[in-house]
Amino acid sequence: MEKIKYIFCIVFCFGAVKATMSQSNNDWSALEKQLCSIQDTLYTLRQNYSYTNDDYCDSLQNSFSILLEELCTADKGMKYDFRELRKKERQFTMAVSTDGDMRIFSRNTYFGGSMPLFASYIQYKDKEQSYFFDINEDNDMGLCYDTVYSIQVPDKRYYLLSGTSQIAAAYPLAVIKAVSCTNGELKKETIFVSGNQQNDCLAISYRFAEDNTDARLFIGSNFTFPRIVYIETQEEILKPVVLKDKDDTEYVSGEIEIYKLERNKNEIKFISNNER
């Protein structure tokens, strides 16, 4: 009986997606309805994993990316707010850069096992042109990005993407990545310098944080997981120092590694205080 209910649900959801596909591609709300329907279907499939067809799930994941790109392409001014899709139960987030020219979307794909696996996309506008990028990589640990910073130099703009992931049940991973967009191409920027290494990304993972953790390491009203943050007024990145206790368990200590912004014409670098 349970299997019959499950099959009925899948047929119903698939029918809803097919029905809305016949509507105009210029109807943004219709496109959003399709995205909502796909996300709801994927959630249902996750609850009935033993009956799930992997090929069908993959096709839904792919359809979501295509439809989101279609909507973003039509929304050149980046005005559409995705109000229905961003309802809490759909686990779809949108973050806007401080300059207003970049938006990053992250959504739970519902197929990450014990670790929530997010897929992420970027919408970027340059004058009258709009661009869309699928930024999912095999090694990004399914990050959910919720904050975007922008840094302007004379003829170039850099963006810092901040996000988190949860490895296994409760092992947080915090990341900040640097990118830029020139001539419609998204480029990784290796601007973080520490020791003899220069990277496009800073990351930490840990089991817990000490009670005296610096409040600046939390974004918004979320005081659950310390983050790697950019303090715009001071032009500094604060990266929590992760240590190990006597049981070899990693934790966020009271120390902070500071990366100070240095500018050189159209180039920037964040230099670790370990180098000063």
Disulfide bonds with the S-S distance in Angstrom:
none
